[in-house]
Amino acid sequence: MGEHPVLVARFSLHTRCHNCRRLMVMSVDVPDEEDAPTTVDDLVESALILRLPFSCSGCQHNIGTLVAVKKLPLPAQEACYA
């Protein structure tokens, strides 16, 4: 079995589609890498958030607005492995 990356944080991103105005939530797991964001402020300021793809599940539009970010706890069994 292959090795799993160690996670340092998990976030939920709340986005609103520019086209149909649908609100969506997606989960983002952050692996333990150099300069990995571990707080909401770090994530918002990081390049990681710019690389995340967005596609509306309702209309498939690819432009959205980030409206909220929440740090989620890592479950005990996943505290070390994804």
Distance bins in CASP14 RR format, pairs under 12 A and 6 or more apart:
PFRMAT RR
TARGET T0000
AUTHOR 0000-0000-0000
RMODE 2
METHOD distances of the structure
MODEL  1
1 81 0 0 0 0 0 1 0 0 0 0 0
2 81 0 0 0 0 0 1 0 0 0 0 0
2 82 0 0 0 0 0 1 0 0 0 0 0
3 31 0 0 0 0 0 1 0 0 0 0 0
3 80 0 0 0 0 0 1 0 0 0 0 0
3 81 0 0 0 0 1 0 0 0 0 0 0
3 82 0 0 0 0 0 1 0 0 0 0 0
4 29 0 0 0 0 0 1 0 0 0 0 0
4 31 0 0 0 0 1 0 0 0 0 0 0
4 32 0 0 0 0 0 1 0 0 0 0 0
4 77 0 0 0 0 0 1 0 0 0 0 0
4 78 0 0 0 0 1 0 0 0 0 0 0
4 79 0 0 0 0 0 1 0 0 0 0 0
4 80 0 0 0 0 1 0 0 0 0 0 0
4 81 1 0 1 0 0 0 0 0 0 0 0
4 82 1 0 1 0 0 0 0 0 0 0 0
5 29 0 0 0 0 1 0 0 0 0 0 0
5 30 0 0 0 0 1 0 0 0 0 0 0
5 31 1 0 1 0 0 0 0 0 0 0 0
5 32 1 0 0 1 0 0 0 0 0 0 0
5 33 0 0 0 0 1 0 0 0 0 0 0
5 36 0 0 0 0 0 1 0 0 0 0 0
5 78 0 0 0 0 0 1 0 0 0 0 0
5 80 0 0 0 0 1 0 0 0 0 0 0
5 81 1 0 0 1 0 0 0 0 0 0 0
5 82 1 0 1 0 0 0 0 0 0 0 0
6 29 0 0 0 0 0 1 0 0 0 0 0
6 30 0 0 0 0 0 1 0 0 0 0 0
6 31 1 0 0 1 0 0 0 0 0 0 0
6 32 1 0 1 0 0 0 0 0 0 0 0
6 33 0 0 0 0 1 0 0 0 0 0 0
6 36 0 0 0 0 1 0 0 0 0 0 0
6 74 0 0 0 0 0 1 0 0 0 0 0
6 78 0 0 0 0 0 1 0 0 0 0 0
6 79 0 0 0 0 1 0 0 0 0 0 0
6 80 1 0 1 0 0 0 0 0 0 0 0
6 81 1 0 0 1 0 0 0 0 0 0 0
6 82 1 0 0 1 0 0 0 0 0 0 0
7 27 0 0 0 0 0 1 0 0 0 0 0
7 28 0 0 0 0 0 1 0 0 0 0 0
7 29 1 0 1 0 0 0 0 0 0 0 0
7 30 1 0 0 1 0 0 0 0 0 0 0
7 31 1 0 0 1 0 0 0 0 0 0 0
7 32 1 0 0 1 0 0 0 0 0 0 0
7 33 0 0 0 0 0 1 0 0 0 0 0
7 36 0 0 0 0 1 0 0 0 0 0 0
7 37 0 0 0 0 0 1 0 0 0 0 0
7 38 0 0 0 0 0 1 0 0 0 0 0
7 72 0 0 0 0 0 1 0 0 0 0 0
7 73 0 0 0 0 0 1 0 0 0 0 0
7 74 1 0 1 0 0 0 0 0 0 0 0
7 75 0 0 0 0 1 0 0 0 0 0 0
7 77 0 0 0 0 0 1 0 0 0 0 0
7 78 1 0 0 1 0 0 0 0 0 0 0
7 79 1 0 0 1 0 0 0 0 0 0 0
7 80 1 0 0 1 0 0 0 0 0 0 0
7 81 1 0 0 1 0 0 0 0 0 0 0
7 82 1 0 1 0 0 0 0 0 0 0 0
8 28 0 0 0 0 0 1 0 0 0 0 0
8 29 0 0 0 0 1 0 0 0 0 0 0
8 30 1 0 1 0 0 0 0 0 0 0 0
8 31 1 0 0 1 0 0 0 0 0 0 0
8 32 1 0 1 0 0 0 0 0 0 0 0
8 33 0 0 0 0 1 0 0 0 0 0 0
8 34 0 0 0 0 0 1 0 0 0 0 0
8 35 0 0 0 0 0 1 0 0 0 0 0
8 36 1 0 1 0 0 0 0 0 0 0 0
8 37 0 0 0 0 1 0 0 0 0 0 0
8 38 1 0 1 0 0 0 0 0 0 0 0
8 39 0 0 0 0 0 1 0 0 0 0 0
8 42 0 0 0 0 0 1 0 0 0 0 0
8 43 0 0 0 0 0 1 0 0 0 0 0
8 48 0 0 0 0 0 1 0 0 0 0 0
8 71 0 0 0 0 0 1 0 0 0 0 0
8 74 0 0 0 0 1 0 0 0 0 0 0
8 78 0 0 0 0 0 1 0 0 0 0 0
8 79 0 0 0 0 1 0 0 0 0 0 0
8 80 0 0 0 0 0 1 0 0 0 0 0
8 81 0 0 0 0 0 1 0 0 0 0 0
8 82 0 0 0 0 0 1 0 0 0 0 0
9 27 0 0 0 0 0 1 0 0 0 0 0
9 28 0 0 0 0 1 0 0 0 0 0 0
9 29 1 0 0 1 0 0 0 0 0 0 0
9 30 1 0 1 0 0 0 0 0 0 0 0
9 31 0 0 0 0 1 0 0 0 0 0 0
9 32 0 0 0 0 1 0 0 0 0 0 0
9 33 0 0 0 0 0 1 0 0 0 0 0
9 36 1 0 0 1 0 0 0 0 0 0 0
9 37 1 0 0 1 0 0 0 0 0 0 0
9 38 1 0 1 0 0 0 0 0 0 0 0
9 39 1 0 0 1 0 0 0 0 0 0 0
9 40 0 0 0 0 1 0 0 0 0 0 0
9 41 0 0 0 0 0 1 0 0 0 0 0
9 42 0 0 0 0 1 0 0 0 0 0 0
9 43 1 0 0 1 0 0 0 0 0 0 0
9 46 0 0 0 0 0 1 0 0 0 0 0
9 48 0 0 0 0 0 1 0 0 0 0 0
9 69 0 0 0 0 0 1 0 0 0 0 0
9 70 0 0 0 0 0 1 0 0 0 0 0
9 71 1 0 0 1 0 0 0 0 0 0 0
9 72 0 0 0 0 1 0 0 0 0 0 0
9 73 0 0 0 0 1 0 0 0 0 0 0
9 74 1 0 0 1 0 0 0 0 0 0 0
9 78 0 0 0 0 0 1 0 0 0 0 0
9 79 0 0 0 0 0 1 0 0 0 0 0
9 82 0 0 0 0 0 1 0 0 0 0 0
10 26 0 0 0 0 0 1 0 0 0 0 0
10 27 1 0 0 1 0 0 0 0 0 0 0
10 28 1 0 0 1 0 0 0 0 0 0 0
10 29 1 0 1 0 0 0 0 0 0 0 0
10 30 1 0 0 1 0 0 0 0 0 0 0
10 31 0 0 0 0 0 1 0 0 0 0 0
10 36 0 0 0 0 0 1 0 0 0 0 0
10 37 0 0 0 0 0 1 0 0 0 0 0
10 38 0 0 0 0 0 1 0 0 0 0 0
10 40 0 0 0 0 0 1 0 0 0 0 0
10 43 0 0 0 0 0 1 0 0 0 0 0
10 69 0 0 0 0 0 1 0 0 0 0 0
10 70 0 0 0 0 1 0 0 0 0 0 0
10 71 1 0 0 1 0 0 0 0 0 0 0
10 72 1 0 1 0 0 0 0 0 0 0 0
10 73 1 0 0 1 0 0 0 0 0 0 0
10 74 1 0 1 0 0 0 0 0 0 0 0
10 75 0 0 0 0 1 0 0 0 0 0 0
10 78 0 0 0 0 1 0 0 0 0 0 0
10 79 0 0 0 0 0 1 0 0 0 0 0
10 82 0 0 0 0 1 0 0 0 0 0 0
11 25 0 0 0 0 0 1 0 0 0 0 0
11 26 0 0 0 0 1 0 0 0 0 0 0
11 27 1 0 0 1 0 0 0 0 0 0 0
11 28 1 0 1 0 0 0 0 0 0 0 0
11 29 0 0 0 0 1 0 0 0 0 0 0
11 30 1 0 0 1 0 0 0 0 0 0 0
11 36 0 0 0 0 0 1 0 0 0 0 0
11 37 0 0 0 0 1 0 0 0 0 0 0
11 38 0 0 0 0 1 0 0 0 0 0 0
11 39 0 0 0 0 1 0 0 0 0 0 0
11 40 1 0 0 1 0 0 0 0 0 0 0
11 41 0 0 0 0 0 1 0 0 0 0 0
11 42 0 0 0 0 0 1 0 0 0 0 0
11 43 1 0 1 0 0 0 0 0 0 0 0
11 44 0 0 0 0 1 0 0 0 0 0 0
11 46 0 0 0 0 0 1 0 0 0 0 0
11 48 0 0 0 0 1 0 0 0 0 0 0
11 49 0 0 0 0 1 0 0 0 0 0 0
11 52 0 0 0 0 0 1 0 0 0 0 0
11 66 0 0 0 0 0 1 0 0 0 0 0
11 68 0 0 0 0 0 1 0 0 0 0 0
11 69 1 0 1 0 0 0 0 0 0 0 0
11 70 1 0 0 1 0 0 0 0 0 0 0
11 71 1 0 1 0 0 0 0 0 0 0 0
11 72 1 0 0 1 0 0 0 0 0 0 0
11 73 0 0 0 0 0 1 0 0 0 0 0
11 74 0 0 0 0 0 1 0 0 0 0 0
12 24 0 0 0 0 0 1 0 0 0 0 0
12 25 1 0 1 0 0 0 0 0 0 0 0
12 26 1 0 0 1 0 0 0 0 0 0 0
12 27 1 0 1 0 0 0 0 0 0 0 0
12 28 1 0 0 1 0 0 0 0 0 0 0
12 29 0 0 0 0 0 1 0 0 0 0 0
12 40 0 0 0 0 0 1 0 0 0 0 0
12 43 0 0 0 0 0 1 0 0 0 0 0
12 66 0 0 0 0 0 1 0 0 0 0 0
12 67 0 0 0 0 0 1 0 0 0 0 0
12 68 0 0 0 0 1 0 0 0 0 0 0
12 69 1 0 0 1 0 0 0 0 0 0 0
12 70 1 0 1 0 0 0 0 0 0 0 0
12 71 0 0 0 0 1 0 0 0 0 0 0
12 72 1 0 1 0 0 0 0 0 0 0 0
12 73 0 0 0 0 0 1 0 0 0 0 0
13 23 0 0 0 0 0 1 0 0 0 0 0
13 24 0 0 0 0 1 0 0 0 0 0 0
13 25 1 0 0 1 0 0 0 0 0 0 0
13 26 1 0 1 0 0 0 0 0 0 0 0
13 27 1 0 0 1 0 0 0 0 0 0 0
13 28 1 0 1 0 0 0 0 0 0 0 0
13 29 0 0 0 0 0 1 0 0 0 0 0
13 30 0 0 0 0 0 1 0 0 0 0 0
13 40 0 0 0 0 0 1 0 0 0 0 0
13 43 0 0 0 0 1 0 0 0 0 0 0
13 44 0 0 0 0 1 0 0 0 0 0 0
13 48 0 0 0 0 0 1 0 0 0 0 0
13 49 1 0 0 1 0 0 0 0 0 0 0
13 52 1 0 0 1 0 0 0 0 0 0 0
13 53 0 0 0 0 0 1 0 0 0 0 0
13 54 0 0 0 0 1 0 0 0 0 0 0
13 64 0 0 0 0 0 1 0 0 0 0 0
13 65 0 0 0 0 0 1 0 0 0 0 0
13 66 1 0 0 1 0 0 0 0 0 0 0
13 67 0 0 0 0 1 0 0 0 0 0 0
13 68 1 0 0 1 0 0 0 0 0 0 0
13 69 1 0 1 0 0 0 0 0 0 0 0
13 70 0 0 0 0 1 0 0 0 0 0 0
13 71 0 0 0 0 0 1 0 0 0 0 0
13 72 0 0 0 0 0 1 0 0 0 0 0
14 22 0 0 0 0 0 1 0 0 0 0 0
14 23 1 0 0 1 0 0 0 0 0 0 0
14 24 1 0 0 1 0 0 0 0 0 0 0
14 25 1 0 1 0 0 0 0 0 0 0 0
14 26 0 0 0 0 1 0 0 0 0 0 0
14 27 0 0 0 0 0 1 0 0 0 0 0
14 28 0 0 0 0 0 1 0 0 0 0 0
14 40 0 0 0 0 0 1 0 0 0 0 0
14 54 0 0 0 0 0 1 0 0 0 0 0
14 64 0 0 0 0 0 1 0 0 0 0 0
14 65 0 0 0 0 1 0 0 0 0 0 0
14 66 1 0 0 1 0 0 0 0 0 0 0
14 67 1 0 1 0 0 0 0 0 0 0 0
14 68 1 1 0 0 0 0 0 0 0 0 0
14 69 1 0 0 1 0 0 0 0 0 0 0
14 70 1 0 0 1 0 0 0 0 0 0 0
15 21 0 0 0 0 0 1 0 0 0 0 0
15 22 0 0 0 0 1 0 0 0 0 0 0
15 23 1 0 0 1 0 0 0 0 0 0 0
15 24 1 0 1 0 0 0 0 0 0 0 0
15 25 1 0 0 1 0 0 0 0 0 0 0
15 26 1 0 0 1 0 0 0 0 0 0 0
15 28 0 0 0 0 0 1 0 0 0 0 0
15 49 0 0 0 0 0 1 0 0 0 0 0
15 52 0 0 0 0 1 0 0 0 0 0 0
15 53 0 0 0 0 0 1 0 0 0 0 0
15 54 1 0 0 1 0 0 0 0 0 0 0
15 55 0 0 0 0 0 1 0 0 0 0 0
15 56 0 0 0 0 1 0 0 0 0 0 0
15 57 0 0 0 0 0 1 0 0 0 0 0
15 61 0 0 0 0 0 1 0 0 0 0 0
15 62 0 0 0 0 0 1 0 0 0 0 0
15 63 0 0 0 0 1 0 0 0 0 0 0
15 64 1 0 1 0 0 0 0 0 0 0 0
15 65 1 0 0 1 0 0 0 0 0 0 0
15 66 1 0 1 0 0 0 0 0 0 0 0
15 67 1 0 0 1 0 0 0 0 0 0 0
15 68 0 0 0 0 1 0 0 0 0 0 0
15 69 0 0 0 0 1 0 0 0 0 0 0
16 22 1 0 0 1 0 0 0 0 0 0 0
16 23 1 0 1 0 0 0 0 0 0 0 0
16 24 1 0 0 1 0 0 0 0 0 0 0
16 25 0 0 0 0 0 1 0 0 0 0 0
16 54 0 0 0 0 0 1 0 0 0 0 0
16 56 0 0 0 0 1 0 0 0 0 0 0
16 61 0 0 0 0 0 1 0 0 0 0 0
16 63 0 0 0 0 0 1 0 0 0 0 0
16 64 1 0 0 1 0 0 0 0 0 0 0
16 65 1 0 1 0 0 0 0 0 0 0 0
16 66 0 0 0 0 1 0 0 0 0 0 0
16 67 1 0 1 0 0 0 0 0 0 0 0
16 68 0 0 0 0 1 0 0 0 0 0 0
17 23 0 0 0 0 1 0 0 0 0 0 0
17 24 1 0 0 1 0 0 0 0 0 0 0
17 54 0 0 0 0 1 0 0 0 0 0 0
17 55 0 0 0 0 1 0 0 0 0 0 0
17 56 1 1 0 0 0 0 0 0 0 0 0
17 57 0 0 0 0 1 0 0 0 0 0 0
17 58 1 0 0 1 0 0 0 0 0 0 0
17 59 1 0 0 1 0 0 0 0 0 0 0
17 60 0 0 0 0 1 0 0 0 0 0 0
17 61 1 0 1 0 0 0 0 0 0 0 0
17 62 0 0 0 0 1 0 0 0 0 0 0
17 63 1 0 0 1 0 0 0 0 0 0 0
17 64 1 0 1 0 0 0 0 0 0 0 0
17 65 0 0 0 0 1 0 0 0 0 0 0
17 66 0 0 0 0 0 1 0 0 0 0 0
17 67 0 0 0 0 0 1 0 0 0 0 0
18 54 0 0 0 0 1 0 0 0 0 0 0
18 55 0 0 0 0 0 1 0 0 0 0 0
18 56 0 0 0 0 1 0 0 0 0 0 0
18 59 0 0 0 0 1 0 0 0 0 0 0
18 61 1 0 0 1 0 0 0 0 0 0 0
18 62 0 0 0 0 1 0 0 0 0 0 0
18 63 1 0 1 0 0 0 0 0 0 0 0
18 64 1 0 1 0 0 0 0 0 0 0 0
18 65 1 0 0 1 0 0 0 0 0 0 0
18 66 0 0 0 0 0 1 0 0 0 0 0
18 67 0 0 0 0 0 1 0 0 0 0 0
19 54 0 0 0 0 0 1 0 0 0 0 0
19 55 0 0 0 0 0 1 0 0 0 0 0
19 56 1 0 0 1 0 0 0 0 0 0 0
19 57 0 0 0 0 0 1 0 0 0 0 0
19 58 0 0 0 0 1 0 0 0 0 0 0
19 59 1 0 1 0 0 0 0 0 0 0 0
19 60 0 0 0 0 1 0 0 0 0 0 0
19 61 1 1 0 0 0 0 0 0 0 0 0
19 62 0 0 0 0 1 0 0 0 0 0 0
19 63 1 0 0 1 0 0 0 0 0 0 0
19 64 0 0 0 0 1 0 0 0 0 0 0
19 65 0 0 0 0 0 1 0 0 0 0 0
20 56 1 0 0 1 0 0 0 0 0 0 0
20 57 0 0 0 0 1 0 0 0 0 0 0
20 58 1 0 0 1 0 0 0 0 0 0 0
20 59 1 0 1 0 0 0 0 0 0 0 0
20 60 0 0 0 0 1 0 0 0 0 0 0
20 61 1 0 0 1 0 0 0 0 0 0 0
20 63 0 0 0 0 0 1 0 0 0 0 0
20 64 0 0 0 0 0 1 0 0 0 0 0
21 56 0 0 0 0 1 0 0 0 0 0 0
21 58 0 0 0 0 0 1 0 0 0 0 0
21 59 0 0 0 0 1 0 0 0 0 0 0
21 61 0 0 0 0 0 1 0 0 0 0 0
21 63 0 0 0 0 0 1 0 0 0 0 0
21 64 0 0 0 0 1 0 0 0 0 0 0
21 65 0 0 0 0 1 0 0 0 0 0 0
21 67 0 0 0 0 0 1 0 0 0 0 0
22 54 0 0 0 0 0 1 0 0 0 0 0
22 55 0 0 0 0 0 1 0 0 0 0 0
22 56 1 0 1 0 0 0 0 0 0 0 0
22 57 1 0 0 1 0 0 0 0 0 0 0
22 58 1 0 1 0 0 0 0 0 0 0 0
22 59 1 0 0 1 0 0 0 0 0 0 0
22 60 0 0 0 0 0 1 0 0 0 0 0
22 61 0 0 0 0 1 0 0 0 0 0 0
22 64 0 0 0 0 1 0 0 0 0 0 0
22 65 0 0 0 0 0 1 0 0 0 0 0
22 67 0 0 0 0 0 1 0 0 0 0 0
23 56 0 0 0 0 0 1 0 0 0 0 0
23 57 0 0 0 0 0 1 0 0 0 0 0
23 58 0 0 0 0 0 1 0 0 0 0 0
23 64 0 0 0 0 0 1 0 0 0 0 0
23 65 0 0 0 0 0 1 0 0 0 0 0
23 66 0 0 0 0 0 1 0 0 0 0 0
23 67 1 0 0 1 0 0 0 0 0 0 0
23 68 0 0 0 0 1 0 0 0 0 0 0
24 54 0 0 0 0 1 0 0 0 0 0 0
24 55 0 0 0 0 1 0 0 0 0 0 0
24 56 1 0 0 1 0 0 0 0 0 0 0
24 57 1 0 0 1 0 0 0 0 0 0 0
24 58 0 0 0 0 1 0 0 0 0 0 0
24 59 0 0 0 0 0 1 0 0 0 0 0
24 61 0 0 0 0 0 1 0 0 0 0 0
24 64 0 0 0 0 1 0 0 0 0 0 0
24 65 0 0 0 0 0 1 0 0 0 0 0
24 66 0 0 0 0 0 1 0 0 0 0 0
24 67 0 0 0 0 1 0 0 0 0 0 0
24 68 0 0 0 0 0 1 0 0 0 0 0
25 57 0 0 0 0 0 1 0 0 0 0 0
25 66 0 0 0 0 0 1 0 0 0 0 0
25 67 0 0 0 0 0 1 0 0 0 0 0
25 68 0 0 0 0 1 0 0 0 0 0 0
25 69 0 0 0 0 0 1 0 0 0 0 0
25 70 0 0 0 0 1 0 0 0 0 0 0
25 72 0 0 0 0 0 1 0 0 0 0 0
26 49 0 0 0 0 0 1 0 0 0 0 0
26 52 1 0 0 1 0 0 0 0 0 0 0
26 53 0 0 0 0 1 0 0 0 0 0 0
26 54 0 0 0 0 1 0 0 0 0 0 0
26 55 0 0 0 0 0 1 0 0 0 0 0
26 56 0 0 0 0 0 1 0 0 0 0 0
26 57 0 0 0 0 1 0 0 0 0 0 0
26 64 0 0 0 0 0 1 0 0 0 0 0
26 66 0 0 0 0 0 1 0 0 0 0 0
26 68 0 0 0 0 0 1 0 0 0 0 0
26 69 0 0 0 0 0 1 0 0 0 0 0
26 70 0 0 0 0 0 1 0 0 0 0 0
26 72 0 0 0 0 0 1 0 0 0 0 0
27 52 0 0 0 0 0 1 0 0 0 0 0
27 69 0 0 0 0 0 1 0 0 0 0 0
27 70 0 0 0 0 0 1 0 0 0 0 0
27 71 0 0 0 0 0 1 0 0 0 0 0
27 72 1 0 0 1 0 0 0 0 0 0 0
27 74 0 0 0 0 0 1 0 0 0 0 0
27 78 0 0 0 0 0 1 0 0 0 0 0
27 82 0 0 0 0 0 1 0 0 0 0 0
28 36 0 0 0 0 0 1 0 0 0 0 0
28 37 0 0 0 0 1 0 0 0 0 0 0
28 40 0 0 0 0 0 1 0 0 0 0 0
28 43 1 0 0 1 0 0 0 0 0 0 0
28 44 0 0 0 0 0 1 0 0 0 0 0
28 46 0 0 0 0 0 1 0 0 0 0 0
28 48 1 0 0 1 0 0 0 0 0 0 0
28 49 0 0 0 0 1 0 0 0 0 0 0
28 51 0 0 0 0 0 1 0 0 0 0 0
28 52 1 0 0 1 0 0 0 0 0 0 0
28 53 0 0 0 0 0 1 0 0 0 0 0
28 54 0 0 0 0 0 1 0 0 0 0 0
28 66 0 0 0 0 0 1 0 0 0 0 0
28 69 0 0 0 0 1 0 0 0 0 0 0
28 70 0 0 0 0 0 1 0 0 0 0 0
28 71 0 0 0 0 0 1 0 0 0 0 0
28 72 0 0 0 0 1 0 0 0 0 0 0
28 82 0 0 0 0 0 1 0 0 0 0 0
29 36 0 0 0 0 0 1 0 0 0 0 0
29 37 0 0 0 0 0 1 0 0 0 0 0
29 43 0 0 0 0 0 1 0 0 0 0 0
29 48 0 0 0 0 0 1 0 0 0 0 0
29 52 0 0 0 0 0 1 0 0 0 0 0
29 71 0 0 0 0 0 1 0 0 0 0 0
29 72 0 0 0 0 1 0 0 0 0 0 0
29 74 0 0 0 0 1 0 0 0 0 0 0
29 75 0 0 0 0 0 1 0 0 0 0 0
29 78 0 0 0 0 1 0 0 0 0 0 0
29 79 0 0 0 0 0 1 0 0 0 0 0
29 81 0 0 0 0 0 1 0 0 0 0 0
29 82 1 0 1 0 0 0 0 0 0 0 0
30 36 1 0 1 0 0 0 0 0 0 0 0
30 37 1 0 1 0 0 0 0 0 0 0 0
30 38 1 0 0 1 0 0 0 0 0 0 0
30 39 0 0 0 0 0 1 0 0 0 0 0
30 40 0 0 0 0 0 1 0 0 0 0 0
30 42 0 0 0 0 1 0 0 0 0 0 0
30 43 1 0 0 1 0 0 0 0 0 0 0
30 46 0 0 0 0 1 0 0 0 0 0 0
30 48 1 0 0 1 0 0 0 0 0 0 0
30 49 0 0 0 0 0 1 0 0 0 0 0
30 52 0 0 0 0 0 1 0 0 0 0 0
30 69 0 0 0 0 0 1 0 0 0 0 0
30 71 0 0 0 0 1 0 0 0 0 0 0
30 72 0 0 0 0 0 1 0 0 0 0 0
30 74 0 0 0 0 1 0 0 0 0 0 0
30 82 0 0 0 0 1 0 0 0 0 0 0
31 37 0 0 0 0 0 1 0 0 0 0 0
31 38 0 0 0 0 0 1 0 0 0 0 0
31 48 0 0 0 0 1 0 0 0 0 0 0
31 74 0 0 0 0 0 1 0 0 0 0 0
31 78 0 0 0 0 0 1 0 0 0 0 0
31 80 0 0 0 0 0 1 0 0 0 0 0
31 81 0 0 0 0 0 1 0 0 0 0 0
31 82 1 0 0 1 0 0 0 0 0 0 0
32 38 0 0 0 0 1 0 0 0 0 0 0
32 74 0 0 0 0 0 1 0 0 0 0 0
32 79 0 0 0 0 0 1 0 0 0 0 0
32 80 0 0 0 0 1 0 0 0 0 0 0
32 81 0 0 0 0 0 1 0 0 0 0 0
32 82 0 0 0 0 1 0 0 0 0 0 0
33 46 0 0 0 0 0 1 0 0 0 0 0
33 47 0 0 0 0 0 1 0 0 0 0 0
33 48 0 0 0 0 1 0 0 0 0 0 0
34 46 0 0 0 0 0 1 0 0 0 0 0
34 47 0 0 0 0 0 1 0 0 0 0 0
34 48 0 0 0 0 0 1 0 0 0 0 0
35 42 0 0 0 0 1 0 0 0 0 0 0
35 43 0 0 0 0 0 1 0 0 0 0 0
35 45 0 0 0 0 0 1 0 0 0 0 0
35 46 1 0 0 1 0 0 0 0 0 0 0
35 47 0 0 0 0 1 0 0 0 0 0 0
35 48 0 0 0 0 1 0 0 0 0 0 0
36 42 0 0 0 0 1 0 0 0 0 0 0
36 43 0 0 0 0 1 0 0 0 0 0 0
36 46 0 0 0 0 1 0 0 0 0 0 0
36 47 0 0 0 0 0 1 0 0 0 0 0
36 48 1 0 0 1 0 0 0 0 0 0 0
37 43 1 0 1 0 0 0 0 0 0 0 0
37 44 0 0 0 0 1 0 0 0 0 0 0
37 45 1 0 0 1 0 0 0 0 0 0 0
37 46 1 0 1 0 0 0 0 0 0 0 0
37 47 0 0 0 0 1 0 0 0 0 0 0
37 48 1 0 0 1 0 0 0 0 0 0 0
37 49 1 0 0 1 0 0 0 0 0 0 0
37 50 0 0 0 0 0 1 0 0 0 0 0
37 51 0 0 0 0 0 1 0 0 0 0 0
37 52 0 0 0 0 0 1 0 0 0 0 0
37 69 0 0 0 0 0 1 0 0 0 0 0
37 71 0 0 0 0 1 0 0 0 0 0 0
38 45 0 0 0 0 0 1 0 0 0 0 0
38 46 0 0 0 0 0 1 0 0 0 0 0
38 48 0 0 0 0 0 1 0 0 0 0 0
38 71 0 0 0 0 1 0 0 0 0 0 0
38 74 0 0 0 0 0 1 0 0 0 0 0
39 45 0 0 0 0 1 0 0 0 0 0 0
39 46 0 0 0 0 0 1 0 0 0 0 0
39 69 0 0 0 0 1 0 0 0 0 0 0
39 70 0 0 0 0 0 1 0 0 0 0 0
39 71 1 0 0 1 0 0 0 0 0 0 0
40 46 0 0 0 0 0 1 0 0 0 0 0
40 49 0 0 0 0 0 1 0 0 0 0 0
40 66 0 0 0 0 0 1 0 0 0 0 0
40 68 0 0 0 0 1 0 0 0 0 0 0
40 69 1 0 1 0 0 0 0 0 0 0 0
40 70 1 0 0 1 0 0 0 0 0 0 0
40 71 1 0 1 0 0 0 0 0 0 0 0
40 72 0 0 0 0 0 1 0 0 0 0 0
41 49 0 0 0 0 0 1 0 0 0 0 0
41 69 0 0 0 0 1 0 0 0 0 0 0
41 71 0 0 0 0 0 1 0 0 0 0 0
42 48 0 0 0 0 1 0 0 0 0 0 0
42 49 0 0 0 0 1 0 0 0 0 0 0
42 69 0 0 0 0 0 1 0 0 0 0 0
42 71 0 0 0 0 1 0 0 0 0 0 0
43 49 1 0 1 0 0 0 0 0 0 0 0
43 50 0 0 0 0 0 1 0 0 0 0 0
43 51 0 0 0 0 0 1 0 0 0 0 0
43 52 0 0 0 0 1 0 0 0 0 0 0
43 66 0 0 0 0 0 1 0 0 0 0 0
43 68 0 0 0 0 0 1 0 0 0 0 0
43 69 1 0 0 1 0 0 0 0 0 0 0
43 70 0 0 0 0 0 1 0 0 0 0 0
43 71 0 0 0 0 1 0 0 0 0 0 0
43 72 0 0 0 0 0 1 0 0 0 0 0
44 50 0 0 0 0 0 1 0 0 0 0 0
44 52 0 0 0 0 0 1 0 0 0 0 0
44 66 0 0 0 0 1 0 0 0 0 0 0
44 68 0 0 0 0 0 1 0 0 0 0 0
44 69 1 0 0 1 0 0 0 0 0 0 0
44 70 0 0 0 0 0 1 0 0 0 0 0
44 71 0 0 0 0 0 1 0 0 0 0 0
45 69 0 0 0 0 0 1 0 0 0 0 0
46 52 0 0 0 0 0 1 0 0 0 0 0
46 69 0 0 0 0 0 1 0 0 0 0 0
48 69 0 0 0 0 0 1 0 0 0 0 0
49 66 1 0 0 1 0 0 0 0 0 0 0
49 69 0 0 0 0 1 0 0 0 0 0 0
50 66 0 0 0 0 0 1 0 0 0 0 0
52 62 0 0 0 0 0 1 0 0 0 0 0
52 64 0 0 0 0 0 1 0 0 0 0 0
52 66 0 0 0 0 1 0 0 0 0 0 0
52 69 0 0 0 0 0 1 0 0 0 0 0
53 60 0 0 0 0 0 1 0 0 0 0 0
53 62 1 0 0 1 0 0 0 0 0 0 0
53 63 0 0 0 0 0 1 0 0 0 0 0
53 64 0 0 0 0 0 1 0 0 0 0 0
54 60 0 0 0 0 0 1 0 0 0 0 0
54 61 0 0 0 0 1 0 0 0 0 0 0
54 62 1 0 1 0 0 0 0 0 0 0 0
54 63 1 0 0 1 0 0 0 0 0 0 0
54 64 1 0 1 0 0 0 0 0 0 0 0
54 65 0 0 0 0 1 0 0 0 0 0 0
54 66 0 0 0 0 1 0 0 0 0 0 0
55 61 1 0 0 1 0 0 0 0 0 0 0
55 62 1 0 1 0 0 0 0 0 0 0 0
55 63 0 0 0 0 1 0 0 0 0 0 0
55 64 0 0 0 0 1 0 0 0 0 0 0
56 62 1 0 0 1 0 0 0 0 0 0 0
56 63 0 0 0 0 1 0 0 0 0 0 0
56 64 1 0 0 1 0 0 0 0 0 0 0
56 65 0 0 0 0 0 1 0 0 0 0 0
72 78 0 0 0 0 0 1 0 0 0 0 0
73 79 0 0 0 0 1 0 0 0 0 0 0
74 80 0 0 0 0 1 0 0 0 0 0 0
74 81 0 0 0 0 1 0 0 0 0 0 0
74 82 0 0 0 0 1 0 0 0 0 0 0
75 81 0 0 0 0 0 1 0 0 0 0 0
75 82 0 0 0 0 0 1 0 0 0 0 0
END
